Amino acid sequence: MPSRLDQMRANPAGDWSIDDVAALCREHAIRCIPPSGGGSHWKVSDPTQHDILTIPFRRPVKPVYIRRLVRFVNAVREVRDAKT
């Protein structure tokens, strides 16, 4: 079975939830912080990246955010692979 990352890459318009986003982040040891102070956006970050990706809680998560998340995970993996 393809990995969650491969599935998201192949079908960004799928019925993805914020739980799927959080699970993908856990799989790749990327920080995924729930909203605080009444906000509705989760924050995805990693020390290897300058940007912080924000993803709204709404379900399903829109394809644009899934595409950004896939690019973010790929960028993290590239940096980590280059260090090994």
C-alpha positions as CSV (number, residue, x, y, z in Angstrom):
1,M,0.0,0.0,0.0
2,P,1.3,3.5,-0.8
3,S,2.4,5.7,2.0
4,R,0.2,8.5,3.2
5,L,2.5,11.0,1.6
6,D,2.2,9.2,-1.8
7,Q,-1.6,9.0,-1.4
8,M,-1.8,12.8,-0.7
9,R,0.5,13.6,-3.6
10,A,-1.6,11.4,-5.9
11,N,-5.0,12.7,-4.7
12,P,-4.8,16.1,-3.0
13,A,-8.6,16.5,-3.5
14,G,-9.3,13.4,-1.4
15,D,-11.3,13.5,1.8
16,W,-8.4,14.5,3.9
17,S,-8.9,15.6,7.5
18,I,-6.7,17.5,9.9
19,D,-6.1,14.1,11.6
20,D,-4.5,12.9,8.3
21,V,-2.4,16.0,8.3
22,A,-1.3,15.4,11.9
23,A,-0.6,11.7,11.2
24,L,1.6,12.6,8.2
25,C,3.5,15.1,10.3
26,R,4.1,12.5,13.1
27,E,5.3,10.0,10.5
28,H,8.0,12.4,9.4
29,A,8.7,13.9,12.9
30,I,7.4,17.3,11.8
31,R,5.8,19.6,14.4
32,C,2.0,20.0,13.9
33,I,0.5,22.3,16.6
34,P,-3.3,22.7,17.1
35,P,-4.9,26.1,17.2
36,S,-4.8,28.1,20.4
37,G,-6.5,31.2,21.6
38,G,-9.7,30.6,19.5
39,G,-8.0,30.3,16.1
40,S,-8.9,27.6,13.6
41,H,-5.5,27.0,11.9
42,W,-3.0,24.3,12.7
43,K,0.7,25.3,12.4
44,V,3.1,22.9,10.7
45,S,6.8,23.7,11.2
46,D,10.2,22.1,11.3
47,P,13.6,23.5,12.3
48,T,15.0,22.8,8.8
49,Q,12.4,25.2,7.2
50,H,12.1,29.0,7.5
51,D,8.4,29.0,6.7
52,I,5.5,27.9,8.9
53,L,2.6,26.3,7.1
54,T,-0.9,27.1,8.4
55,I,-3.7,24.7,7.6
56,P,-7.4,25.4,8.5
57,F,-9.3,22.8,10.6
58,R,-12.1,22.7,8.1
59,R,-13.0,19.2,6.7
60,P,-12.2,18.2,4.1
61,V,-8.8,20.0,4.0
62,K,-8.7,21.8,0.7
63,P,-6.4,20.5,-2.1
64,V,-4.3,23.6,-2.0
65,Y,-3.3,22.9,1.6
66,I,-2.6,19.3,0.9
67,R,-0.3,20.3,-2.0
68,R,1.5,22.7,0.2
69,L,1.9,20.1,2.9
70,V,3.3,17.6,0.5
71,R,5.9,20.2,-0.7
72,F,6.7,21.0,2.9
73,V,7.3,17.4,3.8
74,N,9.4,16.9,0.7
75,A,11.6,19.9,1.5
76,V,12.1,18.6,5.1
77,R,13.1,15.2,3.7
78,E,15.5,16.7,1.2
79,V,17.3,18.6,4.0
80,R,17.4,15.6,6.3
81,D,18.6,13.3,3.6
82,A,21.4,15.7,2.6
83,K,22.7,15.7,6.2
84,T,23.0,11.9,6.3
